[in-house]
Amino acid sequence: MPVVPALDYQSFEACQPSLDAIKKSLSQGGVIGFPTDTFYGLGADPFNSEAVEKLFHLKRRPPTNPILVLIHDEYQLDLFTSNISEQARNLIKNFWPGPLTVLFSARDSLPDALTAGTYKIGVRLPGSKLTRKLLEKIGHPLTATSANLSEGNNPSKVEEIPKTLADQLEFIIDGGPSTATAPSTVVDADASPLRIIREGAISPASIQSIVA
């Protein structure tokens, strides 16, 4: 499990050989650990069914729990949904980039495991420039479930990723310690009224002030 040394937004060019190896690994169904705008996450190609199933196995995650994805630019939403409501657009305008995961109606082409049979897909444009740059360099979105075993603590730094999990990852990208104190807030923007699925970094009051 190679660890790519601590990165910041400006240091990607120096790590290009490692990034090329990471891209190759992901294209072959590999799973990596990487920094997000909240905690460290597990990244796999969300369009690769075998990679998504491997992710569930590594985390010991129940198959009824869907997995969210991170994008580096808003235009990539079209890869996951064809239906963006006015309510969703309003939330995106006010809270992206940032720790708000929005549930959309999922495209039929997505792996079933990714949506866990909910026909919904959670998408986030992360607030971290480092994470967005990483996604841009990799060339496609990534899954972003926490780098822990199911129901475990969210890791704020590489050293907090459980060893039994870390040893099975192809790479871990070290972005230094996270300053996050809460996971992303998850909302179903297709619901009327809007439903907050998980409370997190953005308060319900902040969200309600936008959609009211």
Secondary structure as the mmCIF struct_conf table of DSSP 4:
data_model
#
loop_
_struct_conf.conf_type_id
_struct_conf.id
_struct_conf.beg_label_comp_id
_struct_conf.beg_label_asym_id
_struct_conf.beg_label_seq_id
_struct_conf.end_label_comp_id
_struct_conf.end_label_asym_id
_struct_conf.end_label_seq_id
STRN STRN1 VAL A 3 VAL A 4
HELX_LH_PP_P HELX_LH_PP_P1 PRO A 5 ALA A 6
TURN_TY1_P TURN_TY1_P1 TYR A 9 GLN A 10
TURN_TY1_P TURN_TY1_P2 PHE A 12 PHE A 12
HELX_RH_3T_P HELX_RH_3T_P1 GLU A 13 CYS A 15
HELX_RH_AL_P HELX_RH_AL_P1 GLN A 16 SER A 27
TURN_TY1_P TURN_TY1_P3 GLN A 28 GLY A 29
STRN STRN2 ILE A 32 PRO A 35
BEND BEND1 ASP A 37 PHE A 39
STRN STRN3 TYR A 40 GLY A 43
TURN_TY1_P TURN_TY1_P4 PRO A 46 PHE A 47
HELX_RH_AL_P HELX_RH_AL_P2 SER A 49 LYS A 59
TURN_TY1_P TURN_TY1_P5 ARG A 60 ARG A 60
TURN_TY1_P TURN_TY1_P6 PRO A 63 THR A 64
BEND BEND2 ASN A 65 ASN A 65
STRN STRN4 VAL A 69 LEU A 70
BEND BEND3 HIS A 72 ASP A 73
HELX_RH_3T_P HELX_RH_3T_P2 GLU A 74 LEU A 79
TURN_TY1_P TURN_TY1_P7 PHE A 80 PHE A 80
BEND BEND4 SER A 82 SER A 82
HELX_RH_AL_P HELX_RH_AL_P3 GLU A 86 PHE A 95
BEND BEND5 PRO A 97 PRO A 99
STRN STRN5 LEU A 100 SER A 105
HELX_LH_PP_P HELX_LH_PP_P2 ALA A 106 ARG A 107
TURN_TY1_P TURN_TY1_P8 ASP A 108 SER A 109
BEND BEND6 LEU A 110 LEU A 110
HELX_RH_AL_P HELX_RH_AL_P4 ASP A 112 THR A 115
TURN_TY1_P TURN_TY1_P9 ALA A 116 GLY A 117
BEND BEND7 THR A 118 TYR A 119
STRN STRN6 LYS A 120 ARG A 124
BEND BEND8 GLY A 127 GLY A 127
HELX_RH_AL_P HELX_RH_AL_P5 LYS A 129 ILE A 138
TURN_TY1_P TURN_TY1_P10 GLY A 139 GLY A 139
BEND BEND9 HIS A 140 HIS A 140
STRN STRN7 LEU A 142 THR A 143
STRN STRN8 THR A 145 SER A 146
BEND BEND10 ALA A 147 LEU A 149
TURN_TY1_P TURN_TY1_P11 SER A 150 GLU A 151
HELX_LH_PP_P HELX_LH_PP_P3 ASN A 153 PRO A 155
BEND BEND11 SER A 156 LYS A 157
HELX_RH_3T_P HELX_RH_3T_P3 VAL A 158 GLU A 160
BEND BEND12 ILE A 161 ILE A 161
HELX_RH_AL_P HELX_RH_AL_P6 LYS A 163 ALA A 166
TURN_TY1_P TURN_TY1_P12 ASP A 167 GLN A 168
BEND BEND13 GLU A 170 GLU A 170
STRN STRN9 PHE A 171 ILE A 173
BEND BEND14 ALA A 182 ALA A 182
STRN STRN10 THR A 185 ASP A 188
TURN_TY1_P TURN_TY1_P13 ALA A 189 ASP A 190
BEND BEND15 ALA A 191 PRO A 193
STRN STRN11 ARG A 195 ARG A 198
BEND BEND16 ALA A 201 ILE A 202
HELX_RH_AL_P HELX_RH_AL_P7 PRO A 204 VAL A 211
#
